[in-house]
Amino acid sequence: MTVVHRAFAVAGVLALAGACGTIDTAKGPPDLPDHRGRFVTVCEPSHHDFDDPIVYPDEAGASHLHEFFGNTTIDAFSTEASANEQDTTCETKADHASYWVPAVLDAGGQRIAPDGVDVYYRAGRGVDPVDVEPYPYGLQMIAGEASSTRPQPTEIVGWSCADAGRRADEPQDCAGELRLRVTFPDCWNAADLDSDDHRGHMAYSGSGGCPASHPTPVPQLELVVRYPHSGDADGLTLSAGETDTAHADFWNLWDPAALEREVRSCLHRDVVCGDTRS
């Protein structure tokens, strides 16, 4: 697969999501619509290595260091067949999906091992919850921009503390737990499980719902990665570069019947299911 690094990627995301900054999210993420239906799974860390099966398939060690959650077998050589129904670190055992983010490094360049990730699924902005469809099996996508040289929109990538309901565009000085929050696009082009840049087949919904180019609403996924870091955030970096390069990857390997039940029972009914600690 050809990897395309487009110079306008960050500018396009900025134009879509609005200006960067710190947004009060006491009542939920900034892009959370009036409806509150969602389902949640909590996953412990699985493993960490220098693989990225979406960007560098079949190329072991070709990527920066990633933290993996969920499916325990994912590596550069994973396929849908090899990853199907493998063990998972998620509390929801039907969730065999894989989630990964670049490693967080302290001021000395040492990896800060995450405590886990809270995974939220909901209907996106402007989308009627009853119109949300489950992801197709095998869907891959990336949120955030690993080549960014400036802060990204906090609606997509943000940092916060466990004791504060605010997103900022850089890591915060926290009393006990630092969090990275990444929100994925929720509109699919209804044709492709991936694209050359791993983004073109997906789009973010807006006040009018999904764009005509990406007509199928799927659950909007938000990852909240938790790190046991407190105090001074100065000097923190990512394995991908500065903290502006924060991003996350998702590979849908959910049990299809279980995912459909979650979408129908929670999102279509606009009710909260599962852990809501974040």
Stockholm file with secondary structure:
# STOCKHOLM 1.0

chainA/1-278         MTVVHRAFAVAGVLALAGACGTIDTAKGPPDLPDHRGRFVTVCEPSHHDFDDPIVYPDEAGASHLHEFFGNTTIDAFSTEASANEQDTTCETKADHASYWVPAVLDAGGQRIAPDGVDVYYRAGRGVDPVDVEPYPYGLQMIAGEASSTRPQPTEIVGWSCADAGRRADEPQDCAGELRLRVTFPDCWNAADLDSDDHRGHMAYSGSGGCPASHPTPVPQLELVVRYPHSGDADGLTLSAGETDTAHADFWNLWDPAALEREVRSCLHRDVVCGDTRS
#=GR chainA/1-278 SS CCCCCCTTHHHHHHHHHCCCSCEECTTSCTTCCSCCCEEEEEECEEEEESCCTTTSTTCTTCSCCEEEEEBTTCSTTCCHHHHTTCCBSBSSTTCCCEEEEECEECTTSCBCCCCEEEEEEECCTTCCGGGCCCCCTTCEEEEECTTCSSCCCTTTEEEEETTCCEEBSSCCCBSSCEEEEEECCCEECSSCSCCTTSSTTEECCBTTBSCTTSCEECCEEEEEEEECCCBCCTTCEETTBSGGGCEEEEECCCCHHHHHHHIIIIITTTCEESCCCC
#=GC SS_cons         CCCCCCTTHHHHHHHHHCCCSCEECTTSCTTCCSCCCEEEEEECEEEEESCCTTTSTTCTTCSCCEEEEEBTTCSTTCCHHHHTTCCBSBSSTTCCCEEEEECEECTTSCBCCCCEEEEEEECCTTCCGGGCCCCCTTCEEEEECTTCSSCCCTTTEEEEETTCCEEBSSCCCBSSCEEEEEECCCEECSSCSCCTTSSTTEECCBTTBSCTTSCEECCEEEEEEEECCCBCCTTCEETTBSGGGCEEEEECCCCHHHHHHHIIIIITTTCEESCCCC
//
